[in-house]
């Protein structure tokens, strides 16, 4: 043993003796860990689980979100009683909600208003048909399997199935060298519209089941009012935002404060989140609209003076808070519920409904050189927006009961997992069939 190692060992021994002596001579019992200490422990466990889960998912060719979900499920069902507070800790719940806001803000930043107007008719029809079919089939399936649940729960479960997450599809298309194919362009274009439609549905559903004040109106009038508020808010936020925000960001660029771009971007996100919430919509709609408005031009003057663009500045925050949201969602899943075959039937049936809803969108493919089945399979995965539905479902009430109970919550999470797992092999099979067909039909040289 070297002298340096011996010295370190001596320091450790001295520290242990002092700590033990302090406990021995203390006149009072050790105090309970305060809220900040509990939160620090929870974040340590969650971030470690997210890191390991994301790594393992990547090793198996899956999206990181799937690994983070799975890590949360394993942690929640195997953790001891000392960690069960993670599922209900209010401070951790707030952090997870902020993670939701930043997630939708980041999704919006990856898109642009020009993308919405650039999609072709095939992409538009694929998105609309897939959304409507998923809502109808999902709600019908929920009503069939959960007859005792209120109709509001059936509609909510159907709405949770509407939004596609094509990140895994884009990865498979890229790996197979098909990212420039007609099918890929239709799927990615439809994903742009699909994100907007999913957030519109979320805004309408959230406003429908949020607590209301004032006189009641007929369901038809309420639904029409919600649709008008959601669409009107998005139109005003996007149009006014595109016109006004460039000047705001130019003024902010005159500030020599470090981090001014990130601060102004987050302020815009949080302001629109508050604005959406103040008129009865989901705050997430405002965060998404803020991301949709902000484009590269807003970061241009900051980049010219050597700073990074907004999307890159936001990355450390989302890398921290978004996995917290996914792990917490998984932590709240109770696997013991699947001991009953009747309960297990619900997530399986909803997964089949989710697949059928997106397969129906094949009829919207108008391009002659596109394989309809490939496009439909590419739209199957559910992801972030479905998990947001799951997280919000328990906060809404129908009478005295939560809109979404533990069975419904678990079913949505399982739909995300199953649709994410089934898409890569199905998409590779469909692309392989297309290539084989083309090889057979080509004349010999």
C-alpha positions in Angstrom: 0.0 0.0 0.0 1.4 3.4 -1.0 1.6 6.2 1.5 -1.0 8.1 -0.5 -3.5 5.2 -0.2 -2.7 4.9 3.5 -3.4 8.6 4.1 -6.8 8.3 2.3 -7.7 5.3 4.4 -6.8 7.2 7.6 -9.0 10.1 6.5 -11.9 7.8 5.9 -11.5 6.1 9.3 -11.2 9.5 11.0 -14.4 10.7 9.3 -16.3 7.6 10.2 -15.2 7.9 13.9 -16.3 11.6 14.0 -19.6 10.8 12.4 -20.3 7.9 14.8 -19.3 10.0 17.8 -21.6 12.8 16.7 -24.5 10.5 16.6 -23.5 8.9 20.0 -23.3 12.3 21.8 -26.3 13.8 20.1 -29.1 14.6 22.5 -31.9 14.1 19.9 -32.8 11.4 17.4 -31.8 12.0 13.8 -34.3 14.3 12.1 -36.4 13.2 9.1 -35.0 14.1 5.7 -36.7 17.3 4.5 -38.5 17.8 1.2 -35.4 19.0 -0.6 -33.5 16.0 0.5 -36.2 13.6 -0.6 -36.4 15.4 -3.9 -32.6 15.1 -4.3 -32.8 11.3 -3.6 -35.7 10.9 -6.1 -33.9 12.8 -8.8 -30.7 10.7 -8.2 -32.7 7.5 -8.6 -34.7 8.7 -11.6 -31.9 10.2 -13.6 -29.8 7.0 -13.1 -32.7 4.8 -14.2 -33.3 7.0 -17.2 -29.7 6.9 -18.3 -29.4 3.1 -18.0 -32.8 2.5 -19.6 -32.1 4.8 -22.5 -28.7 3.1 -23.0 -30.2 -0.4 -23.0 -32.9 0.6 -25.4 -30.4 2.0 -27.8 -28.4 -1.2 -27.7 -31.5 -3.1 -28.8 -32.3 -0.6 -31.6 -35.2 1.0 -29.8 -36.0 4.7 -29.0 -34.6 6.1 -25.7 -38.1 7.0 -24.5 -39.0 3.3 -24.5 -36.0 2.5 -22.3 -36.9 5.3 -19.9 -40.5 4.1 -19.6 -39.3 0.5 -19.0 -36.8 1.7 -16.4 -39.6 3.6 -14.6 -41.9 0.5 -14.7 -39.2 -1.8 -13.3 -38.2 0.8 -10.6 -41.8 1.4 -9.6 -42.6 -2.3 -9.2 -39.4 -3.5 -7.6 -38.5 -0.5 -5.4 -38.9 -0.8 -1.7 -41.3 1.2 0.5 -38.7 4.0 1.0 -38.9 4.9 -2.7 -42.7 4.7 -3.2 -43.0 8.4 -2.4 -41.7 9.1 -6.0 -45.1 8.3 -7.4 -46.9 11.0 -5.3 -44.2 13.5 -4.4 -45.7 17.0 -5.4 -42.4 18.6 -6.1 -41.4 15.8 -8.4 -44.8 16.0 -10.1 -44.2 19.7 -10.8 -40.8 19.0 -12.3 -42.4 16.3 -14.5 -45.0 18.8 -15.6 -42.3 21.3 -16.6 -40.7 18.5 -18.5 -44.0 18.1 -20.4 -44.0 21.8 -21.3 -40.4 21.7 -22.5 -41.0 18.5 -24.4 -43.9 20.1 -26.4 -41.9 23.3 -26.8 -39.0 21.2 -28.3 -41.4 19.3 -30.6 -42.6 22.6 -31.9 -39.1 23.9 -32.4 -38.3 20.9 -34.6 -41.2 21.9 -36.9 -42.1 25.2 -38.6 -45.2 26.9 -39.9 -43.7 26.6 -43.4 -43.7 22.8 -42.8 -47.5 22.9 -42.2 -48.1 24.6 -45.6 -45.6 22.5 -47.5 -47.2 19.1 -46.9 -49.0 17.6 -49.9 -52.5 16.4 -50.0 -51.4 12.8 -49.2 -49.8 13.9 -46.0 -52.8 16.0 -45.0 -55.3 13.2 -45.7 -53.2 10.6 -44.0 -53.0 12.7 -40.8 -56.7 13.6 -40.7 -57.9 10.1 -41.5 -55.5 8.5 -39.0 -56.6 11.0 -36.3 -60.3 10.5 -36.8 -60.1 6.8 -37.2 -58.0 6.3 -34.1 -60.3 8.4 -32.0 -63.4 6.6 -33.2 -62.0 3.0 -33.0 -60.2 3.7 -29.7 -63.3 5.1 -28.0 -65.5 2.3 -29.4 -63.0 -0.3 -28.1 -62.9 1.3 -24.7 -66.7 1.4 -24.5 -66.9 -2.3 -25.4 -64.3 -3.5 -22.9 -65.0 -0.9 -20.1 -68.8 -0.6 -20.0 -68.9 0.5 -16.4 -66.6 3.5 -17.1 -68.2 6.8 -18.0 -68.4 7.8 -21.6 -65.9 10.6 -20.9 -63.3 8.0 -20.1 -64.0 6.2 -23.4 -63.6 9.4 -25.4 -60.4 10.3 -23.5 -58.8 6.9 -24.2 -59.7 7.2 -27.9 -58.2 10.7 -27.9 -55.0 9.4 -26.4 -54.5 7.2 -29.4 -54.7 10.0 -32.0 -51.1 11.4 -32.1 -48.3 9.5 -33.9 -44.7 9.6 -32.8 -42.7 8.9 -35.9 -39.2 9.2 -34.4 -38.8 5.4 -34.5 -40.2 5.4 -38.0 -37.7 8.0 -39.2 -34.8 6.0 -37.7 -35.9 2.8 -39.5 -36.3 4.6 -42.8 -32.8 6.1 -42.4 -31.2 2.8 -41.5 -32.7 1.1 -44.6 -31.7 4.0 -46.9 -35.3 4.9 -47.5 -35.4 8.3 -45.9 -35.8 10.0 -49.3 -38.5 7.7 -50.6 -42.0 8.9 -51.4 -43.4 6.9 -48.4 -40.9 8.7 -46.1 -41.9 12.1 -47.3 -45.6 11.4 -46.8 -45.1 9.9 -43.3 -42.9 12.8 -42.2 -45.2 15.4 -43.7 -48.2 13.7 -42.1 -46.4 13.8 -38.8 -46.2 17.6 -38.9 -50.0 17.8 -39.3 -50.5 15.0 -36.9 -48.7 16.8 -34.1 -50.9 19.8 -34.6 -54.1 17.7 -34.7 -53.0 15.8 -31.6 -52.4 19.0 -29.7 -55.8 20.4 -30.8 -57.5 17.2 -29.6 -55.6 17.4 -26.3 -56.6 21.0 -25.9 -60.2 20.2 -26.5 -60.2 17.2 -24.3 -58.4 19.0 -21.5 -60.8 21.9 -21.6 -63.7 19.5 -21.6 -62.8 17.8 -18.4 -61.2 20.6 -16.5 -63.2 22.2 -13.7 -65.7 24.7 -15.1 -67.5 27.6 -13.5 -70.6 29.4 -14.7 -73.8 28.2 -16.3 -73.9 24.9 -18.1 -74.6 24.7 -21.8 -75.5 21.8 -24.1 -72.7 19.3 -25.1 -72.9 20.4 -28.7 -72.4 24.1 -27.8 -69.5 23.2 -25.4 -67.7 21.1 -27.9 -68.1 23.8 -30.6 -66.9 26.5 -28.2 -63.8 24.4 -27.3 -62.9 23.7 -30.9 -63.3 27.4 -31.7 -61.1 28.4 -28.7 -58.4 25.9 -29.5 -58.2 26.7 -33.2 -58.6 30.4 -32.6 -55.8 30.4 -30.0 -53.4 28.5 -32.3 -54.1 30.8 -35.2 -53.6 34.0 -33.2 -50.6 32.7 -31.4 -48.9 31.6 -34.6 -49.8 34.5 -36.8 -49.1 37.3 -34.2 -46.1 35.4 -32.9 -44.5 35.2 -36.4 -45.1 38.9 -36.9 -44.0 40.2 -33.5 -41.4 37.9 -32.2 -38.6 38.7 -34.7 -38.5 42.3 -33.4 -38.5 41.1 -29.8 -35.6 38.8 -30.4 -33.7 41.5 -32.2 -34.1 43.8 -29.2 -33.1 41.0 -26.9 -29.9 40.5 -29.0 -28.8 44.0 -27.9 -28.6 42.8 -24.4 -25.1 41.6 -23.4 -26.5 39.4 -20.7 -25.2 35.8 -21.0 -28.1 33.4 -21.8 -30.4 36.1 -23.1 -31.6 33.9 -26.0 -32.6 31.0 -23.8 -34.2 33.3 -21.3 -36.4 35.1 -24.0 -37.3 31.8 -25.6 -38.4 30.2 -22.3 -40.3 33.4 -21.4 -42.2 33.2 -24.7 -42.9 29.5 -24.1 -44.1 30.0 -20.5 -46.2 33.1 -21.4 -48.1 31.2 -24.1 -48.5 28.3 -21.8 -50.1 30.6 -19.2 -52.2 32.3 -21.9 -53.6 28.9 -23.1 -54.3 27.8 -19.5 -56.0 31.1 -18.7 -58.7 30.6 -21.4 -59.3 27.0 -20.3 -57.0 25.1 -22.7 -54.1 22.9 -21.8 -50.9 24.8 -21.1 -49.2 22.3 -23.4 -51.0 23.8 -26.4 -49.3 27.1 -25.7 -45.9 25.6 -25.3 -46.3 23.8 -28.6 -47.5 26.9 -30.3 -44.4 28.8 -29.0 -42.1 26.3 -30.4 -43.8 26.3 -33.7 -43.4 30.1 -34.0 -39.7 30.2 -33.1 -37.5 29.4 -36.1 -33.8 29.8 -37.0 -34.2 33.5 -37.8 -34.9 34.2 -34.1 -31.5 32.9 -33.2 -29.6 34.4 -36.1 -28.3 37.5 -34.5 -27.2 35.6 -31.4 -25.4 33.0 -33.5 -23.6 35.7 -35.5 -22.0 36.8 -32.3 -20.8 33.3 -31.4 -23.7 31.9 -29.3 -25.5 28.6 -30.0 -29.1 28.5 -31.4 -32.1 28.1 -29.1 -32.6 24.4 -29.8 -29.1 23.6 -28.7 -29.3 25.9 -25.6 -32.5 24.1 -24.6 -31.0 20.6 -24.9 -29.4 20.4 -21.4 -32.8 21.3 -19.8 -34.8 18.8 -21.8 -32.1 16.1 -21.3 -32.7 16.5 -17.6 -36.4 17.2 -17.2 -38.0 15.2 -20.1 -36.6 11.8 -18.9 -37.8 12.6 -15.5 -41.3 12.9 -16.9 -41.0 9.5 -18.8 -39.6 7.7 -15.8 -42.3 9.0 -13.5 -45.0 8.0 -15.9 -43.5 4.4 -16.0 -43.1 4.4 -12.2 -46.8 4.8 -11.7 -47.6 1.7 -13.7 -48.6 -1.3 -11.5 -47.8 -4.6 -13.2 -49.7 -6.6 -10.6 -52.8 -5.4 -12.4 -52.0 -7.7 -15.3 -52.6 -10.7 -13.1 -56.2 -10.6 -14.3 -56.8 -11.7 -17.9 -59.8 -9.3 -18.1 -57.6 -6.3 -17.3 -54.8 -7.5 -19.6 -57.3 -7.6 -22.4 -57.8 -3.8 -22.3 -54.2 -2.7 -23.3 -54.0 -5.4 -25.9 -57.4 -4.4 -27.4 -56.5 -0.7 -27.3 -53.2 -1.5 -29.0 -55.0 -3.3 -31.8 -57.4 -0.3 -32.0 -54.4 2.0 -32.3 -52.9 -0.1 -35.1 -56.2 -0.3 -36.9 -56.8 3.5 -36.6 -53.5 4.2 -38.4 -53.9 1.4 -40.9 -57.1 3.2 -42.0 -55.1 6.2 -43.0 -53.7 4.2 -46.0 -56.7 5.3 -48.0 -55.4 8.9 -47.8 -52.3 8.0 -49.8 -52.8 9.6 -53.3 -49.2 9.2 -54.7 -49.1 6.4 -57.2 -45.5 5.4 -56.5 -46.1 5.1 -52.8 -46.9 1.8 -51.0 -49.9 2.5 -48.9 -49.2 -0.2 -46.3 -45.7 1.2 -45.7 -47.1 4.7 -45.0 -49.8 3.2 -42.7 -47.2 1.2 -40.7 -45.0 4.2 -40.4 -47.8 6.1 -38.6 -48.4 3.4 -36.0 -46.1 4.3 -33.1 -47.5 6.3 -30.3 -45.2 8.2 -28.0 -44.9 11.6 -26.2 -48.4 13.0 -26.7 -50.0 9.7 -25.6 -47.9 9.8 -22.4 -49.0 13.3 -21.8 -52.6 12.1 -22.0 -51.8 9.4 -19.5 -50.2 11.9 -17.1 -53.1 14.4 -17.3 -55.9 11.8 -17.1 -55.6 11.3 -13.4 -55.9 15.1 -12.8 -59.3 15.4 -14.4 -62.5 14.4 -12.5 -65.8 13.0 -13.6 -68.0 13.6 -10.5 -65.9 12.4 -7.6 -63.8 9.9 -9.5 -60.7 10.5 -11.6 -61.3 10.5 -15.4 -58.6 7.9 -15.9 -58.1 5.2 -13.2 -55.0 3.0 -12.8 -56.2 0.5 -15.4 -56.7 3.2 -18.0 -53.4 4.8 -17.2 -51.5 1.5 -17.5 -53.3 0.7 -20.7 -52.1 3.9 -22.4 -48.5 3.3 -21.3 -48.7 -0.3 -22.6 -50.0 1.0 -25.9 -47.0 3.2 -26.3 -44.6 0.4 -25.5 -46.3 -2.2 -27.8 -46.8 0.1 -30.8 -43.2 1.2 -30.5 -42.0 -2.4 -30.4 -44.1 -3.6 -33.3 -43.3 -0.9 -35.8 -39.6 -1.5 -36.7 -40.0 -5.2 -37.7 -43.3 -4.5 -39.5 -41.8 -1.5 -41.4 -38.7 -3.4 -42.4 -40.9 -6.2 -43.7 -43.0 -3.8 -45.7 -40.0 -2.0 -47.2 -38.4 -5.4 -48.0 -41.5 -6.5 -49.9 -41.5 -3.3 -51.9 -37.9 -3.8 -52.9 -38.5 -7.5 -53.8 -41.5 -6.5 -56.0 -39.5 -3.9 -57.8 -36.6 -6.4 -58.4 -39.0 -9.0 -59.9 -40.8 -6.5 -62.1 -37.7 -5.0 -63.5 -36.7 -6.6 -66.9 -33.5 -8.5 -67.1 -30.5 -6.6 -68.6 
